[in-house]
Amino acid sequence: MNSKPTILLAFFFAVLLGCKSQNTGITYNSETLKIIPISKKSFIHVSYLQTDDFGKVACNGLIYMNEGEAVVFDTPVDIETSDELIDWITKTKKQSIKAVVINHFHDDCLGGVEAFHQLNIPSYANHKTIELAKREGNAIPQIGFDGKNELMLGKQKIINRHFGEAHTKDNIVSYIPSEHLLFGGCPVKSLNATKGYLGDANINEWSNTVNNIKIAYPDLKIVIPGHGDYGDVELLDYTISLFKTE
């Protein structure tokens, strides 16, 4: 029997498996925190919130790095996990954290914001988010804005904007033009997701709000939802259809 084809086949599978193991899509993983690279400068951070209605829920946030600095979008769910994330950014990646941006007033967005405040890292949020966080007794972001806020990270712009009510009345989205990336947070659903928690939602306006986001950013390539897998503009289309009212 000629062993050459067998050797070539074994080599092919070894390369295939080797490539797969090097591209697992996770750059950091612990029991409480997972970090997933989506570009050279952008990473999803995932932490886990224990809920009464939905059990243990994986919650997405974003890290954007540029020219030695980083901005974090939504904190991990608690202070301890936020400390873990901060250590990874500052010690492993050697980036200075310039700011943290909060999507809305729920714990899966700002549960660990005090970890950033303790290091004098400023937090930004919609004025409505600050009001609602105070009312709920949640941690309170420091710097409020109405409608729209822009941050610069090096020479790159970050646009934080309130398009209308959806998952909550205060929810914003964050857009990074240079990355063609939208951190949608909970106003945006992953493909095939259910409607989820609606206790603070405006289901009548949800589709309109997301449609306005789609119109404002026609060159989107990456869309990150508050929970579940990231994707592209298809996530906006799915969310619009999910909450479409006749």
N, C-alpha and C positions, 0 to 999 in steps of 0.2 A: 504494500500500500504506500502511495506517495504521501509523505507527511507535510509537504510544502503548503498545500491548501489549508491543512489543519492549523499549521503554524500561523499562516496569514490571517485565518479566521480568529484565532486566539488573540493575535495582536490587535485586530480590529475591535474586538469586544473590550480588550484592556484599555485601549484609547478611549472608546465610547464611555466606559464606566468611569475612567479617570476624569474625563471632561465633565461628566455629570456630577461627580463628587466635588469638583472645584467650582461648580456653578449652582450651588444649592439655593442661592438667592438670599442667604442669611449671612451677615457679617459679624453679628453678635447674638448670642442666645443664652438666656438664663431662665430660671423658673418664673421670673417676674417681668422680664424685658426681652424683647426681640428687636433687632435692627436690620432692616432690609434695604440694600442699596438699589436705587432706581436710575441713578446717573452718577457721574463722577462727583457731583456736588450735592446731590439730594438723596435723603434716606428717610424711609418710613420707620418710626418707632412704634412698637406695639406693646401695650401693657394690658392688664386684665382686671376688670371690675366685677365684683360679685354682686349680683342683683337679685331681688326677690322674684321678679316676673320672668327673667330670661336666663337665670343661672349665671355662670361665669362667662363674661363677654369680653372678647378681644377688642381693644380700642386703639384706633390709629391716630398718630400725630406725625409731624414732619420735621426734619432737620434740613436746613439749607446752609451750605458752607461756601464762602468765597473770600479769597485774599486773607486767609488767616482768622476770619471771623465767622460766626454762626448765628442764625436766628432759629428758634424753636417755635413750632406752631402746635399749640395744645401741649399741656404737660402730661406725663404719665399720671396714673390715677391717684397716687399718694406721694408723700414727701420722700419716703425711703426709695421708691423706684425712680423718682425724679433725681435724687442724689446719684443713683446708679447711672442714669443717662448723662448727667452733667459730668461725671467722672470719665465716661467714654468719650465725650466730645472734647473735654479739656486735656485729658491725660493721654488717651490713646490717639486721638486725631489732632491734638495740639492746636485746637481752635479756641478762640476767646468768644464767649457767648455775649452777643450784643443786646439781644432782646428776646422776649417770649410773647407770642401773639395768641390770644384766646378766642376761640370760635364762638362759644356761647357759655351760658352760666352753669351748665351741668358739671357734675364732678368728673366725668370722663374727659373734660376739657381743662379744668383748672384745679383738680384735686391736689396737685403737687406744686402749685405756684409759689408757696411760701419757701420752698427750697431755693428757688431762683431769687426771691426777695432777700433771703438771708445772705446772698452773695452780691447784693446790690445790682442785680440784673433787672432792668425795668420790664414791666409787663404792660401790654397794650390790649385794649378791648373797646368794643362799642360802649357808649355811655349807658345804653339800655342793659348791657351785660353787667355793668357795675351795679346798677340799681337792683337788678334781679338777684344778683349774688348776695347783696346786702340783705334783701328781703328773705332769702332762703337760709341765711346764716352760713353761706359758703365762703371760701377764701375769696378775697376781693382784688381784682386787678388794679393797677395803680394809675395808668394813664388812659383817659377816655377820649373817644373821638365820635363825631357825628357823620354818618354817611360813608366817608372815605378817609383812609390814612395811607400815606406812602412812607416807606422806610428805604434807606439805601444801605446795601451791603457791598462795600467797595464801590465799584461803578455800576452795580446792578440794582435795579429797582424791584421793590416788593410792594404790591398793591393790595391792601386790605379793605374790603368794601361790603357794605350792607345793601343787598339787593331787594330785601323784603322779607316777610315772614314765611316760615316753612316749618322746620322741626321745632323751632322756637321763634318768638317774635324778635329776638335780638341777634340771631345767627348771622355771621358774616362768611365770606370766603376769601381766600388769599391766593393771589396770582403772581407768579414769577415769570415775566415775559421772556427773559433769556433762556429759561428752561422749557417754555411753552407748557408750564405745569400749574395746575389748579389744586390747591388743598381745599376740598369742598367741605370736609367734616360731615357732620350728621345731616345737613340739608341734602347731601348727595348719597344715593343708595348704590351698593354694589349690585352687580347683575344677579337677578333672581332672588334678591333679598325681599323680605316681607316689609310691611310698613313700620314695624317696630314700635317703640314707645311713642305714644301720641298725646300724652298728658299735657304737654305745653305747646302742642302743634297747632298750626293753622292749615288744615288740610284743603281748605278752599283756595288758598293763595299759593300753596306749595308748588304746583306745576308752573304757575305764572312766574314765580320767583326764579326757578331753575331755568326756565326758558329765557328770561332776561340775562342770566349769567351766560348762557350759550351764545346769545346775540352779541354780548359785550366782548367775548373772547373767541373769535372765530378760528384762531390759529392754534387752539388747544391740541396738545398731543398726549398729555398725561393728566389723569384725573384721579384724585385720591379721596375715597369716601371716609366717613367717620368709622365705619366698621366694614370688614370684609376686604376682598381683593381689589387692588387698584386696576385701572384700565384707561380707556380713552373717552372721547366724547359720547360714546355709546352709553356710558353710565348716566350722563345727563338725559339722554333720550329715554332710557329706562325709567329714571325717576319721574320725568314728565308724564310718561304714560301711566305709571303706577298711581299717581295722584290726580290724574285727569278727571275732571268732573264734567258731566254732560250738561 
